[in-house]
Amino acid sequence: MNFVLLLDGEKVLASTPNLPQPPEEILKRLKNSNDDLKRGLKNPDKALRFQVEAPEGTRIVKLFPLISEEGRPMTLLVAEIPFCSPDDTLHLLGRIMDNVNTICVAIDTKGTILHFNKGAERAFGYSREEVLGRNWFNLFYENPSPEFIEKFTQISKKEMPAKNLSAVRRKDGTTRYVSWDNTHISTPGGEDIIIGVGHDITEEISLRIKIEEEKKVQELLLDMLSHDIGNYIQAARGFLELVEVVGKLEDKALKYLKRSEKT
């Protein structure tokens, strides 16, 4: 089963309750077991996954960057720990997801929306009440293929959490580009819940598209200009050759003709 810590830097803001040890002690033990995890906590700018060797066996630790409602960066740490309560973990995840500005969505393996936080409401234009119980893929994607859906519903069978970029359809019909980091936790009944932590990168994608379009226009203009200059040079060569033929070419013009033939 998983347990959860919400961190501000390396300070524990919230944790799964009723742990046999203080969350600070568990975090310290995890950090001491893996130097990469220690570095990841100091610079939580992307989702990361670590293997931590513990006396009870290898544990998987995942870090997800979040933004608080006040705009402060935070980190969600999800770890596989055998002694925590699944009910406590699910309850804490719901509380955390409701109080961050980052997009957080939870679905089951059929795509049914189980949780939809305030960040998702702002990003996609739907209220929580409008989407709970509905199918995520049918509501937010234009004609999703079975292969596309299977990619996400099979996350629980893979070792690495899925990362993907998708075009999500808002309630008003416009599109937002969202970068997702996905993981899963198990319910008390043994079912898998897929949790997606998303970051809206629409402006970044739009800027890249604009830059690429401007680059193509510049290349086209340069090609046209180069072609026109070539035509002008060829016309000048023809004129100078004609003058030379009739014997009226001055030495200076002849020098320019010879120079143009070399270009």
N, C-alpha and C positions, 0 to 999 in steps of 0.2 A: 504494500500500500504506500501511498505518497504522503509526505507532510510538506507544509508550505511555510515559508518565511517571507515577509515583506520587509525589505531593507531600504534604508536611507544611507547610502555608502555601506558601511559595515555595522550600522546601528539597527537593531531589530525593532521594527515598528509594530508588527503583529506576527503571530505564529499560531499554528495548530495548537489548541489548548490540551491540557492534561497529558503533556509529555513527561516521561519519567526523569528527564533532565532539563535544566533551564535551556531555552533556545540558544542563548549566547554560548553555552558550553558545547552544544551540538554543532553550531556554526564554527566554533574554534577548532573542534575535532575534524570537521570536514576540510577546513582550510589547511590544517597541518598535514592532511593526507594527500594534498594535491597542490603543487605550486602554481599550476596553470589556473586552477580555480581561484586561488588567492589573487592572481593578477587580474582575472576576469571580474572579480568583485570591485577592484579599484577602478576599472574602466568599463562599466556596463553599457556599451553603446550598441551591442548586437546580441542576438540569442546565441547561447553557447551550451555545449553538452560536455560533461566530464564523467570519467569513471573514477570512483574513489574506493580504495581498498580499505575495508573495515574488518574487525575481528569476526563479524557475522557473515562476511562475504563481500563481493563486489557490489557497490551501489552506484546508481546513475543519478547524477545531479545536473539539473538544467537551470539556466539563468535566462530571464526574459526582461528586457528594459521596458519600463513603464514611465508614464508622465502623470504626476498628480494633477488634481483639478486646479491647483495653484501654479502649475507649470514646472514643478520641481521634479528632477529625474529620480526615479526609484528603481529597485530591482525586485523581481519576483523569483524566488528560489524554490524550485520543486525538486524534492529528493525522495528516493525510494527508501523508506525506513519501516522495518517490520512491526514496530510496536505502537503505531499511532492508529487512531480511530478513523475509519473512512467517513463517518458522519461528520466528525469535527472538521476534517479537511475540506469536505464539500461545502460546509457552512462558511468556513473562513474564505474560501475562494470566492463565494458569492459576495461576501462583504467587501473583499479587496476589489473585485471587478466593478462593483458599483461606485467606488470612490476614486477612480483614476480617470484621467482624460483620454487615455489610450483606448482604442477600439478593442473590446473583449467580447467574444461570442462563444457559447458552448452549445454543441449539438451532439446527438447520439449517432450511432453508426448508420442509421437510416436517413440522417440529415434533419431530423426534427429539432427545431430550435428550443433549447432548454433555458438559456440565459442570454440576455441582450442588454449590455450596460448602457450608461448614459453617453459614453463616448461613441458607441455604435448608433445611438439615437441621433446624435448630432451629425455624424458622418453620413448616415443613410436616409434620414428624414422620417423614419418610422418610429412610433412609440413602442415600448416593450409590449404593451397589451396587444398591439396589432400583429406582432410576429410570433409570440410564444405559441408553440404547438404546430406552427406551419413549417413547411419544408424549406430549408435554407437555400438549396440549389435551385429549386423552381422559382422562388421568390426573387432572388438576387442575381441570377444569371440568365442570359438569353440563350435558350435552347441548349442546356448543358448536355454533353454526351455521356453515355454510360461509363466510358473510360475516364472522363473527367471526375465524375462522382466517385468512382471506385478508388481513384488515386487518394482521396481524402478519407474515405470510410475504412481503408485498410491501414491507416496510420498505426494502429495499435499492434500490428503484426510486424512492424519494422523497428530496428534498433534506433535509428536516428529520427528525431522529430522532423516533420516535413517543413520545408521552407518554400514559399511560392509567391508569385506576383499575379494578381488577378484583377480583371476589370469588373467591378461590382456595380450593379444597376441600382440607383437610388429610387425612392418613391416617386420623384418628379420625372423620372425617365432618363436623367443625365447619368453619366458614368464617372465613377471614382476609381482610381488605380490604388490598390492597397497591397502593401508588402506584409505577408503573413508569416508568423512563426507558430507552428502547431505542435501540440503534445496531447497526451491523454492521461486520464486517471480512471481508476476503477470504482464503480459504485459498490455499495454493500452487497448488492445482488450479483456482482461479478460482471456487470455490463460496462462497456467502455464509453467514456465521455471524451469527446474531442474538444479541446480548448484552443481557440485561435486568438492570438494577440496580434492586432493589426496596426499598421502605421500608414496613414494616408499620404501617398507620395505623388498625387495628381499634378501638383504644380511642378515638381521636379521632372516628371515624365513630359509634361507639356513644354517645359523649357528645352528639354533635349530634342523633342520633335521640331520645335521652332529653330533651334540651332542647326539641325540636320537639313531642314528645308532651306534656310538661308545659305548654308554651305553649297547645296545643290544649285541654287540660283547664281551664286558667285562663280561657281565652276562653269555654268552655262554662259554667263556673260563674258568670262575670260576666254572661253572657247570661241565665242562669236567675235570678240575683239581681235583675237589672234588671227582668225580667218579673214576679217576685214583688212587688217594690216598687211597680211600676205597678198591680198588682192591689190592693194595700193602699191606695194613694192613691185609686184609683177607688171602692173601698168606702167610704172616709171621706167622699169627696165626696157619694156617694149618701145616706149617713146624715145629713150636715149639711143637705143640701137637703131631706130629709124633715122634719127638725126645724124648718127655716125655714118650711116649708109650714104646719105646725100652729101656727105662731106662738110657739114656745117657744125661739127661737134668741137667745142673748145676743149683745151687740155684739162681744165678744171672739171668740166662735166664728164669727160672721159674717165677721170679719176673716181668720181662718184659712181659711175656705172660699174667699174671694176670692183669697187668696194661692195656694192649691192649684190653682185653676183656671188660673193663669198658668204653672204648672210643667209 
